[in-house]
Amino acid sequence: MSAQIPTAAELFDLTGRVVLITGGSRGLGREMAFAAARSGADVIVASRKYDACVATAEEITAETGRIAFPYQVHVGHWDELDGLVDACYDRFGRVDVLVNNAGMSPLYGSLTDVTEKLFDAVMNLNLKGPFRLSALIGERMVAAGSGTIINVSTHGSLRPHPSFLPYAASKAGLNAMTEGLALAFGPTVRVNTLMPGPFLTDVSKAWNFGESATPFAHSALQRAGDPSEIVGAALFLMSDASSFTTGSILRADGGA
């Protein structure tokens, strides 16, 4: 007799799990933090601005009743990441899901306006930090016998534009890192890339579409995403619903 097929609610249930989200106080990270807590997880909200982490954590706990732990960290600073990991394990004893979401895509004029400092800052936050954090937590997940890591990339890593080349390059590196980490930490720990397209977060306010009245006409859905629309894809990768998915890229980009 075959095993009973779990219900959707059971597949996406995160009760008893601990989810760490970097860049978790705003934008897509905030949406994912709330989604994880609504699905039963305790969450660590990590970002550079402590007040924002505290405010988000308090809102999550007030709404869901789950524990939300704020932590101030600059993911681009390698030497701060051991402290983040130790604090998470001291507080919860485990991390079941790591979401490497923190990132930056600074504006610039011409390519020669990109300074070494700017280029290094983008690479440090978007690629070097996630590598180090994944290494630190991934090894603990392997020792614990389970876990999942989600690297948040961008559809621009597949279709880089001159206006965001350092960002695209760093995220393309993140895509490659996902596959390598999936092999390094398998078979007990899964590693995947979540690849958003354009979403209407705070960052989108700085977008410059020139005189175009239909900037998303090239995409299948012909619009940008609402931040809440990242939730389904994120929960899929966080949960047992994706139990046979690793080393993959899940696009949530409106067909861009």
Rosetta blueprint (number, residue, H / E / L):
1 M L
2 S L
3 A L
4 Q L
5 I L
6 P L
7 T L
8 A H
9 A H
10 E H
11 L H
12 F L
13 D L
14 L L
15 T L
16 G L
17 R L
18 V E
19 V E
20 L E
21 I E
22 T E
23 G L
24 G L
25 S L
26 R L
27 G H
28 L H
29 G H
30 R H
31 E H
32 M H
33 A H
34 F H
35 A H
36 A H
37 A H
38 R H
39 S L
40 G L
41 A L
42 D E
43 V E
44 I E
45 V E
46 A E
47 S E
48 R L
49 K L
50 Y H
51 D H
52 A H
53 C H
54 V H
55 A H
56 T H
57 A H
58 E H
59 E H
60 I H
61 T H
62 A H
63 E H
64 T H
65 G L
66 R L
67 I L
68 A E
69 F E
70 P E
71 Y E
72 Q E
73 V L
74 H L
75 V L
76 G L
77 H L
78 W H
79 D H
80 E H
81 L H
82 D H
83 G H
84 L H
85 V H
86 D H
87 A H
88 C H
89 Y H
90 D H
91 R H
92 F H
93 G L
94 R L
95 V L
96 D L
97 V E
98 L E
99 V E
100 N E
101 N L
102 A L
103 G L
104 M L
105 S L
106 P L
107 L L
108 Y L
109 G L
110 S L
111 L H
112 T H
113 D H
114 V L
115 T L
116 E H
117 K H
118 L H
119 F H
120 D H
121 A H
122 V H
123 M H
124 N H
125 L H
126 N H
127 L H
128 K H
129 G H
130 P H
131 F H
132 R H
133 L H
134 S H
135 A H
136 L H
137 I H
138 G H
139 E H
140 R H
141 M H
142 V H
143 A H
144 A H
145 G L
146 S L
147 G E
148 T E
149 I E
150 I E
151 N E
152 V E
153 S L
154 T L
155 H H
156 G H
157 S H
158 L L
159 R L
160 P L
161 H L
162 P H
163 S H
164 F H
165 L H
166 P H
167 Y H
168 A H
169 A H
170 S H
171 K H
172 A H
173 G H
174 L H
175 N H
176 A H
177 M H
178 T H
179 E H
180 G H
181 L H
182 A H
183 L H
184 A H
185 F H
186 G L
187 P L
188 T L
189 V E
190 R E
191 V E
192 N E
193 T E
194 L E
195 M E
196 P E
197 G L
198 P L
199 F E
200 L L
201 T L
202 D H
203 V H
204 S H
205 K H
206 A H
207 W L
208 N L
209 F L
210 G L
211 E L
212 S L
213 A L
214 T L
215 P L
216 F L
217 A L
218 H L
219 S L
220 A L
221 L L
222 Q L
223 R L
224 A L
225 G E
226 D L
227 P H
228 S H
229 E H
230 I H
231 V H
232 G H
233 A H
234 A H
235 L H
236 F H
237 L H
238 M H
239 S L
240 D H
241 A H
242 S H
243 S L
244 F L
245 T L
246 T L
247 G L
248 S L
249 I E
250 L E
251 R E
252 A E
253 D L
254 G L
255 G L
256 A L
